[in-house]
Every structure is written in structure tokens, then in C-alpha cells.
Amino acid sequence: MGDRFNTAAGWALFAGIIALGGAIVSSKFFHEERPEKLGYAIEGVEAEGTGGAASGPGLNTLLASADVAAGEKIFAKCAACHTVNQGGANGIGPNLYATVGEPIGQGKAGFAFSEALKSKGGNWTFESLDHWLTSPREFAAGTKMTFAGLGNPADRANLIAWLNTQGSNLPLPAADAAPAAAGDNAAAVEGGNAAASNVAEAPAAKDATGK
């Protein structure tokens, strides 16, 4: 009885050693590590928040077709801090009469502009106003302006166009030229190649006449 038990125990111990050895060997071949980047990329799809610049009409095009009445309605968001009438008093923010085209952070009946804005230099052009209205903090880091900004380019253009009518009246830019279509470019290249081919063949035809 004892011999049988010893034999069975020996075989059980031997099987355990074999199993343990197999696990060690397999772990060497099939070692798993957490990938640095989870998931996998799908070809032709960009991750959210990345990619190229947003497409759409440029500022000049938006200004050329701006809705001034819509811009006046958008100004309602600014009216709590700004006046816009000629000779209007400064409030939490400066009076905005004739702002388009004037120096940045200067004048306005002694309004206390932040050093961040006063140090920008230059004038309030259509482009600088668009940048400012997109994000005041990005335009002038350290500005006292707490407004987060207007994310819609058309809203910004409408507001700028309306502000321009309040004592500035600068000429609005013309719309940007539409880019040439791919088909038109291909036709132009093909036409150019055909013309070059005709020029190259002309001398050969002349030689064939013997002249």
C-alpha cells in the first residue's frame, strides 16, 4: 500500500514539475505588455481635436457678405460692459465708438487698459478684431477682458461689420477669389502640353518639304 502511495505521489510531483516548467517556457514566448497607445488607428480617420485647419470661407469673404443687422444683435452680448454711441461713457469696458482702425489699447477718454493690451501695438484692423473676438486671452495674455470669445466666424464678421458702421466706416475688403477647380487645372495643363507638342512638331513638318 505504501509503495503504491509513494508511486502516485511521485507521479503527481513529476506532473506538477512538468506543468510549472511548461508555464515558464510559454511565458518566455508569449510575454504580454501593455501597449503605449491603446486601440488601433483607422485609415483615413483623424483623432478628435487634431487635424488641419478648419475649412470654410475666410474673413474677407465673410465681411464682404456680412449681415450688419445680425451684428447689432450679437452686440447685445457686449452691451453690459460697453457703450458704442459717440461720446458715450466708459463702463466696465471702454466705449467702442469709432474703434475699427484706431490704435489698440489707447485713447477712449482715459480708460485704464491692461498693460497686456497696451503693449500689443498697431491698430484695430479687421484681422486683429477677428483674432481678439475669437479669444481675448489668446490675443493679449493677461488682458482684463473676461469674455471667452465668439467661436462662430460668421458671428464675428457680422459684429465687426456692424462696429465698423459705428463711427469708423472703413471700406470692407473684397471677397477672396474662389480657388480654381481641379478639372480646370487639368484642362489648362493638357492644353499647355498640346500647344508645346504642336510647336515641337512644326520644324519636322518644314524639313519634310525640303525647305
ChimeraX commands (.cxc) that place a marker at each C-alpha (Angstrom):
marker #1 position 0.00,0.00,0.00 radius 0.5
marker #1 position 2.85,2.32,0.94 radius 0.5
marker #1 position 4.66,1.62,-2.32 radius 0.5
marker #1 position 1.56,2.48,-4.34 radius 0.5
marker #1 position 1.09,5.74,-2.42 radius 0.5
marker #1 position 4.72,6.68,-2.91 radius 0.5
marker #1 position 4.46,5.90,-6.61 radius 0.5
marker #1 position 1.31,8.01,-7.02 radius 0.5
marker #1 position 2.83,10.86,-5.05 radius 0.5
marker #1 position 5.95,10.70,-7.19 radius 0.5
marker #1 position 3.95,10.86,-10.40 radius 0.5
marker #1 position 1.87,13.78,-9.05 radius 0.5
marker #1 position 5.04,15.66,-8.11 radius 0.5
marker #1 position 6.56,14.93,-11.52 radius 0.5
marker #1 position 3.41,16.18,-13.29 radius 0.5
marker #1 position 3.50,19.38,-11.20 radius 0.5
marker #1 position 7.12,19.99,-12.15 radius 0.5
marker #1 position 6.32,19.46,-15.83 radius 0.5
marker #1 position 3.34,21.87,-15.66 radius 0.5
marker #1 position 5.40,24.53,-13.89 radius 0.5
marker #1 position 8.21,24.18,-16.40 radius 0.5
marker #1 position 5.79,24.44,-19.31 radius 0.5
marker #1 position 4.27,27.63,-17.87 radius 0.5
marker #1 position 7.71,29.22,-17.50 radius 0.5
marker #1 position 8.73,28.30,-21.04 radius 0.5
marker #1 position 5.46,29.52,-22.57 radius 0.5
marker #1 position 5.73,32.83,-20.71 radius 0.5
marker #1 position 9.04,33.46,-22.47 radius 0.5
marker #1 position 7.42,33.06,-25.87 radius 0.5
marker #1 position 4.11,34.80,-25.15 radius 0.5
marker #1 position 5.10,37.75,-22.95 radius 0.5
marker #1 position 2.33,40.40,-22.95 radius 0.5
marker #1 position 3.00,44.11,-22.35 radius 0.5
marker #1 position 0.51,46.99,-22.20 radius 0.5
marker #1 position 0.77,48.91,-25.50 radius 0.5
marker #1 position 1.84,52.55,-25.28 radius 0.5
marker #1 position -1.21,53.60,-27.32 radius 0.5
marker #1 position -4.44,51.72,-26.79 radius 0.5
marker #1 position -6.68,50.85,-29.68 radius 0.5
marker #1 position -5.74,50.98,-33.33 radius 0.5
marker #1 position -5.82,53.64,-36.00 radius 0.5
marker #1 position -8.45,53.56,-38.72 radius 0.5
marker #1 position -7.01,54.72,-42.01 radius 0.5
marker #1 position -8.48,58.00,-43.22 radius 0.5
marker #1 position -9.97,58.99,-39.84 radius 0.5
marker #1 position -8.31,61.62,-37.64 radius 0.5
marker #1 position -8.48,61.70,-33.86 radius 0.5
marker #1 position -10.86,64.20,-32.33 radius 0.5
marker #1 position -9.25,67.59,-31.73 radius 0.5
marker #1 position -6.47,67.03,-34.27 radius 0.5
marker #1 position -6.03,67.56,-37.94 radius 0.5
marker #1 position -5.67,70.50,-40.27 radius 0.5
marker #1 position -7.23,73.91,-40.10 radius 0.5
marker #1 position -10.98,74.10,-40.34 radius 0.5
marker #1 position -12.24,74.73,-43.83 radius 0.5
marker #1 position -14.65,77.49,-44.69 radius 0.5
marker #1 position -14.73,80.99,-46.14 radius 0.5
marker #1 position -12.03,83.41,-45.00 radius 0.5
marker #1 position -12.56,86.63,-43.08 radius 0.5
marker #1 position -12.58,88.81,-46.21 radius 0.5
marker #1 position -15.33,86.72,-47.78 radius 0.5
marker #1 position -17.38,86.76,-44.57 radius 0.5
marker #1 position -17.01,90.53,-44.23 radius 0.5
marker #1 position -17.97,91.12,-47.86 radius 0.5
marker #1 position -21.30,89.35,-47.24 radius 0.5
marker #1 position -21.73,90.30,-43.56 radius 0.5
marker #1 position -25.18,90.85,-42.08 radius 0.5
marker #1 position -24.92,94.17,-40.22 radius 0.5
marker #1 position -28.33,93.75,-38.57 radius 0.5
marker #1 position -27.24,90.38,-37.22 radius 0.5
marker #1 position -24.06,92.01,-35.93 radius 0.5
marker #1 position -26.10,94.56,-33.97 radius 0.5
marker #1 position -27.99,91.71,-32.28 radius 0.5
marker #1 position -24.72,89.99,-31.39 radius 0.5
marker #1 position -23.51,93.23,-29.78 radius 0.5
marker #1 position -26.23,92.72,-27.16 radius 0.5
marker #1 position -23.77,90.29,-25.53 radius 0.5
marker #1 position -21.30,93.18,-25.18 radius 0.5
marker #1 position -23.72,95.91,-24.09 radius 0.5
marker #1 position -23.45,95.04,-20.39 radius 0.5
marker #1 position -19.84,96.27,-20.41 radius 0.5
marker #1 position -19.57,98.59,-23.44 radius 0.5
marker #1 position -21.33,101.62,-24.88 radius 0.5
marker #1 position -20.98,102.35,-28.58 radius 0.5
marker #1 position -22.60,105.77,-29.08 radius 0.5
marker #1 position -20.49,108.82,-29.89 radius 0.5
marker #1 position -19.29,110.43,-26.66 radius 0.5
marker #1 position -20.66,107.53,-24.63 radius 0.5
marker #1 position -19.20,106.91,-21.19 radius 0.5
marker #1 position -16.76,104.13,-20.48 radius 0.5
marker #1 position -18.17,101.33,-18.38 radius 0.5
marker #1 position -16.57,98.10,-17.25 radius 0.5
marker #1 position -15.10,98.18,-20.75 radius 0.5
marker #1 position -14.29,101.16,-22.97 radius 0.5
marker #1 position -16.73,102.97,-25.22 radius 0.5
marker #1 position -16.42,101.38,-28.67 radius 0.5
marker #1 position -17.41,104.27,-30.94 radius 0.5
marker #1 position -15.01,104.52,-33.94 radius 0.5
marker #1 position -12.95,101.60,-32.65 radius 0.5
marker #1 position -12.25,99.98,-36.03 radius 0.5
marker #1 position -9.00,101.45,-37.31 radius 0.5
marker #1 position -7.87,103.19,-34.11 radius 0.5
marker #1 position -4.74,102.28,-32.08 radius 0.5
marker #1 position -5.06,99.23,-29.83 radius 0.5
marker #1 position -5.32,99.96,-26.10 radius 0.5
marker #1 position -5.08,103.74,-26.44 radius 0.5
marker #1 position -7.41,106.71,-26.01 radius 0.5
marker #1 position -11.03,106.16,-25.04 radius 0.5
marker #1 position -11.28,109.05,-22.58 radius 0.5
marker #1 position -8.67,107.75,-20.19 radius 0.5
marker #1 position -9.95,104.17,-19.92 radius 0.5
marker #1 position -7.47,102.06,-17.93 radius 0.5
marker #1 position -6.44,99.42,-20.45 radius 0.5
marker #1 position -4.36,96.47,-19.26 radius 0.5
marker #1 position -0.63,96.53,-19.94 radius 0.5
marker #1 position -1.13,93.34,-21.97 radius 0.5
marker #1 position -3.39,95.19,-24.41 radius 0.5
marker #1 position -1.48,98.48,-24.42 radius 0.5
marker #1 position 1.71,96.64,-25.32 radius 0.5
marker #1 position 0.19,94.98,-28.41 radius 0.5
marker #1 position 0.77,97.99,-30.63 radius 0.5
marker #1 position -0.76,98.52,-34.06 radius 0.5
marker #1 position -4.37,99.34,-34.89 radius 0.5
marker #1 position -7.67,97.56,-34.61 radius 0.5
marker #1 position -7.78,96.14,-38.13 radius 0.5
marker #1 position -10.46,93.73,-39.30 radius 0.5
marker #1 position -7.97,90.88,-38.78 radius 0.5
marker #1 position -6.90,91.94,-35.28 radius 0.5
marker #1 position -10.53,92.39,-34.22 radius 0.5
marker #1 position -11.32,88.91,-35.54 radius 0.5
marker #1 position -8.42,87.47,-33.52 radius 0.5
marker #1 position -9.49,89.42,-30.41 radius 0.5
marker #1 position -13.12,88.35,-30.67 radius 0.5
marker #1 position -12.08,84.72,-31.17 radius 0.5
marker #1 position -10.24,84.68,-27.84 radius 0.5
marker #1 position -9.24,87.88,-25.99 radius 0.5
marker #1 position -6.91,85.92,-23.71 radius 0.5
marker #1 position -5.04,84.41,-26.65 radius 0.5
marker #1 position -4.80,87.77,-28.39 radius 0.5
marker #1 position -3.40,89.52,-25.30 radius 0.5
marker #1 position -2.39,87.19,-22.49 radius 0.5
marker #1 position -3.10,88.99,-19.23 radius 0.5
marker #1 position -5.97,91.11,-20.54 radius 0.5
marker #1 position -8.66,92.17,-18.06 radius 0.5
marker #1 position -11.31,91.19,-20.59 radius 0.5
marker #1 position -13.24,88.21,-19.19 radius 0.5
marker #1 position -15.31,87.47,-22.32 radius 0.5
marker #1 position -14.48,83.96,-23.55 radius 0.5
marker #1 position -14.87,84.82,-27.25 radius 0.5
marker #1 position -17.09,84.10,-30.23 radius 0.5
marker #1 position -16.45,80.71,-31.80 radius 0.5
marker #1 position -18.56,81.26,-34.94 radius 0.5
marker #1 position -16.55,83.06,-37.69 radius 0.5
marker #1 position -19.74,84.41,-39.31 radius 0.5
marker #1 position -20.88,85.93,-35.98 radius 0.5
marker #1 position -17.51,87.65,-35.59 radius 0.5
marker #1 position -17.65,89.04,-39.13 radius 0.5
marker #1 position -21.20,90.32,-38.63 radius 0.5
marker #1 position -20.22,92.02,-35.37 radius 0.5
marker #1 position -17.10,93.60,-36.88 radius 0.5
marker #1 position -19.09,94.87,-39.85 radius 0.5
marker #1 position -21.65,96.45,-37.53 radius 0.5
marker #1 position -18.98,98.02,-35.28 radius 0.5
marker #1 position -17.44,99.47,-38.43 radius 0.5
marker #1 position -20.67,101.38,-39.06 radius 0.5
marker #1 position -20.42,102.98,-35.61 radius 0.5
marker #1 position -18.13,105.89,-36.41 radius 0.5
marker #1 position -15.40,104.13,-38.43 radius 0.5
marker #1 position -16.93,103.34,-41.83 radius 0.5
marker #1 position -13.77,101.83,-43.31 radius 0.5
marker #1 position -14.22,100.09,-46.68 radius 0.5
marker #1 position -14.83,96.38,-46.25 radius 0.5
marker #1 position -12.45,94.05,-48.13 radius 0.5
marker #1 position -13.49,92.25,-51.29 radius 0.5
marker #1 position -14.30,88.57,-51.05 radius 0.5
marker #1 position -11.42,86.17,-51.57 radius 0.5
marker #1 position -11.10,84.75,-55.07 radius 0.5
marker #1 position -12.57,81.29,-55.41 radius 0.5
marker #1 position -9.89,78.59,-55.84 radius 0.5
marker #1 position -9.62,77.08,-59.31 radius 0.5
marker #1 position -11.38,73.74,-59.71 radius 0.5
marker #1 position -9.24,70.64,-60.17 radius 0.5
marker #1 position -10.83,69.99,-63.57 radius 0.5
marker #1 position -9.93,73.47,-64.78 radius 0.5
marker #1 position -6.32,73.00,-63.72 radius 0.5
marker #1 position -6.14,69.67,-65.53 radius 0.5
marker #1 position -7.59,71.19,-68.70 radius 0.5
marker #1 position -5.10,74.05,-68.56 radius 0.5
marker #1 position -2.19,71.64,-68.19 radius 0.5
marker #1 position -3.48,69.46,-71.04 radius 0.5
marker #1 position -3.91,72.50,-73.27 radius 0.5
marker #1 position -0.39,73.65,-72.48 radius 0.5
marker #1 position 1.04,70.22,-73.31 radius 0.5
marker #1 position -0.83,70.15,-76.62 radius 0.5
marker #1 position 0.49,73.59,-77.56 radius 0.5
marker #1 position 4.03,72.56,-76.73 radius 0.5
marker #1 position 3.63,69.40,-78.82 radius 0.5
marker #1 position 2.46,71.44,-81.84 radius 0.5
marker #1 position 5.45,73.76,-81.55 radius 0.5
marker #1 position 7.81,70.81,-81.36 radius 0.5
marker #1 position 6.30,69.18,-84.47 radius 0.5
marker #1 position 6.37,72.31,-86.63 radius 0.5
marker #1 position 10.10,72.14,-87.54 radius 0.5
marker #1 position 9.75,68.47,-88.52 radius 0.5
marker #1 position 6.97,69.29,-90.99 radius 0.5
marker #1 position 9.07,72.06,-92.52 radius 0.5
marker #1 position 12.01,69.69,-93.01 radius 0.5
marker #1 position 9.78,67.19,-94.80 radius 0.5
marker #1 position 9.08,69.75,-97.61 radius 0.5
marker #1 position 12.73,70.10,-98.31 radius 0.5
marker #1 position 12.74,73.80,-97.47 radius 0.5
marker link #1:1,2 radius 0.2
marker link #1:2,3 radius 0.2
marker link #1:3,4 radius 0.2
marker link #1:4,5 radius 0.2
marker link #1:5,6 radius 0.2
marker link #1:6,7 radius 0.2
marker link #1:7,8 radius 0.2
marker link #1:8,9 radius 0.2
marker link #1:9,10 radius 0.2
marker link #1:10,11 radius 0.2
marker link #1:11,12 radius 0.2
marker link #1:12,13 radius 0.2
marker link #1:13,14 radius 0.2
marker link #1:14,15 radius 0.2
marker link #1:15,16 radius 0.2
marker link #1:16,17 radius 0.2
marker link #1:17,18 radius 0.2
marker link #1:18,19 radius 0.2
marker link #1:19,20 radius 0.2
marker link #1:20,21 radius 0.2
marker link #1:21,22 radius 0.2
marker link #1:22,23 radius 0.2
marker link #1:23,24 radius 0.2
marker link #1:24,25 radius 0.2
marker link #1:25,26 radius 0.2
marker link #1:26,27 radius 0.2
marker link #1:27,28 radius 0.2
marker link #1:28,29 radius 0.2
marker link #1:29,30 radius 0.2
marker link #1:30,31 radius 0.2
marker link #1:31,32 radius 0.2
marker link #1:32,33 radius 0.2
marker link #1:33,34 radius 0.2
marker link #1:34,35 radius 0.2
marker link #1:35,36 radius 0.2
marker link #1:36,37 radius 0.2
marker link #1:37,38 radius 0.2
marker link #1:38,39 radius 0.2
marker link #1:39,40 radius 0.2
marker link #1:40,41 radius 0.2
marker link #1:41,42 radius 0.2
marker link #1:42,43 radius 0.2
marker link #1:43,44 radius 0.2
marker link #1:44,45 radius 0.2
marker link #1:45,46 radius 0.2
marker link #1:46,47 radius 0.2
marker link #1:47,48 radius 0.2
marker link #1:48,49 radius 0.2
marker link #1:49,50 radius 0.2
marker link #1:50,51 radius 0.2
marker link #1:51,52 radius 0.2
marker link #1:52,53 radius 0.2
marker link #1:53,54 radius 0.2
marker link #1:54,55 radius 0.2
marker link #1:55,56 radius 0.2
marker link #1:56,57 radius 0.2
marker link #1:57,58 radius 0.2
marker link #1:58,59 radius 0.2
marker link #1:59,60 radius 0.2
marker link #1:60,61 radius 0.2
marker link #1:61,62 radius 0.2
marker link #1:62,63 radius 0.2
marker link #1:63,64 radius 0.2
marker link #1:64,65 radius 0.2
marker link #1:65,66 radius 0.2
marker link #1:66,67 radius 0.2
marker link #1:67,68 radius 0.2
marker link #1:68,69 radius 0.2
marker link #1:69,70 radius 0.2
marker link #1:70,71 radius 0.2
marker link #1:71,72 radius 0.2
marker link #1:72,73 radius 0.2
marker link #1:73,74 radius 0.2
marker link #1:74,75 radius 0.2
marker link #1:75,76 radius 0.2
marker link #1:76,77 radius 0.2
marker link #1:77,78 radius 0.2
marker link #1:78,79 radius 0.2
marker link #1:79,80 radius 0.2
marker link #1:80,81 radius 0.2
marker link #1:81,82 radius 0.2
marker link #1:82,83 radius 0.2
marker link #1:83,84 radius 0.2
marker link #1:84,85 radius 0.2
marker link #1:85,86 radius 0.2
marker link #1:86,87 radius 0.2
marker link #1:87,88 radius 0.2
marker link #1:88,89 radius 0.2
marker link #1:89,90 radius 0.2
marker link #1:90,91 radius 0.2
marker link #1:91,92 radius 0.2
marker link #1:92,93 radius 0.2
marker link #1:93,94 radius 0.2
marker link #1:94,95 radius 0.2
marker link #1:95,96 radius 0.2
marker link #1:96,97 radius 0.2
marker link #1:97,98 radius 0.2
marker link #1:98,99 radius 0.2
marker link #1:99,100 radius 0.2
marker link #1:100,101 radius 0.2
marker link #1:101,102 radius 0.2
marker link #1:102,103 radius 0.2
marker link #1:103,104 radius 0.2
marker link #1:104,105 radius 0.2
marker link #1:105,106 radius 0.2
marker link #1:106,107 radius 0.2
marker link #1:107,108 radius 0.2
marker link #1:108,109 radius 0.2
marker link #1:109,110 radius 0.2
marker link #1:110,111 radius 0.2
marker link #1:111,112 radius 0.2
marker link #1:112,113 radius 0.2
marker link #1:113,114 radius 0.2
marker link #1:114,115 radius 0.2
marker link #1:115,116 radius 0.2
marker link #1:116,117 radius 0.2
marker link #1:117,118 radius 0.2
marker link #1:118,119 radius 0.2
marker link #1:119,120 radius 0.2
marker link #1:120,121 radius 0.2
marker link #1:121,122 radius 0.2
marker link #1:122,123 radius 0.2
marker link #1:123,124 radius 0.2
marker link #1:124,125 radius 0.2
marker link #1:125,126 radius 0.2
marker link #1:126,127 radius 0.2
marker link #1:127,128 radius 0.2
marker link #1:128,129 radius 0.2
marker link #1:129,130 radius 0.2
marker link #1:130,131 radius 0.2
marker link #1:131,132 radius 0.2
marker link #1:132,133 radius 0.2
marker link #1:133,134 radius 0.2
marker link #1:134,135 radius 0.2
marker link #1:135,136 radius 0.2
marker link #1:136,137 radius 0.2
marker link #1:137,138 radius 0.2
marker link #1:138,139 radius 0.2
marker link #1:139,140 radius 0.2
marker link #1:140,141 radius 0.2
marker link #1:141,142 radius 0.2
marker link #1:142,143 radius 0.2
marker link #1:143,144 radius 0.2
marker link #1:144,145 radius 0.2
marker link #1:145,146 radius 0.2
marker link #1:146,147 radius 0.2
marker link #1:147,148 radius 0.2
marker link #1:148,149 radius 0.2
marker link #1:149,150 radius 0.2
marker link #1:150,151 radius 0.2
marker link #1:151,152 radius 0.2
marker link #1:152,153 radius 0.2
marker link #1:153,154 radius 0.2
marker link #1:154,155 radius 0.2
marker link #1:155,156 radius 0.2
marker link #1:156,157 radius 0.2
marker link #1:157,158 radius 0.2
marker link #1:158,159 radius 0.2
marker link #1:159,160 radius 0.2
marker link #1:160,161 radius 0.2
marker link #1:161,162 radius 0.2
marker link #1:162,163 radius 0.2
marker link #1:163,164 radius 0.2
marker link #1:164,165 radius 0.2
marker link #1:165,166 radius 0.2
marker link #1:166,167 radius 0.2
marker link #1:167,168 radius 0.2
marker link #1:168,169 radius 0.2
marker link #1:169,170 radius 0.2
marker link #1:170,171 radius 0.2
marker link #1:171,172 radius 0.2
marker link #1:172,173 radius 0.2
marker link #1:173,174 radius 0.2
marker link #1:174,175 radius 0.2
marker link #1:175,176 radius 0.2
marker link #1:176,177 radius 0.2
marker link #1:177,178 radius 0.2
marker link #1:178,179 radius 0.2
marker link #1:179,180 radius 0.2
marker link #1:180,181 radius 0.2
marker link #1:181,182 radius 0.2
marker link #1:182,183 radius 0.2
marker link #1:183,184 radius 0.2
marker link #1:184,185 radius 0.2
marker link #1:185,186 radius 0.2
marker link #1:186,187 radius 0.2
marker link #1:187,188 radius 0.2
marker link #1:188,189 radius 0.2
marker link #1:189,190 radius 0.2
marker link #1:190,191 radius 0.2
marker link #1:191,192 radius 0.2
marker link #1:192,193 radius 0.2
marker link #1:193,194 radius 0.2
marker link #1:194,195 radius 0.2
marker link #1:195,196 radius 0.2
marker link #1:196,197 radius 0.2
marker link #1:197,198 radius 0.2
marker link #1:198,199 radius 0.2
marker link #1:199,200 radius 0.2
marker link #1:200,201 radius 0.2
marker link #1:201,202 radius 0.2
marker link #1:202,203 radius 0.2
marker link #1:203,204 radius 0.2
marker link #1:204,205 radius 0.2
marker link #1:205,206 radius 0.2
marker link #1:206,207 radius 0.2
marker link #1:207,208 radius 0.2
marker link #1:208,209 radius 0.2
marker link #1:209,210 radius 0.2
marker link #1:210,211 radius 0.2
view
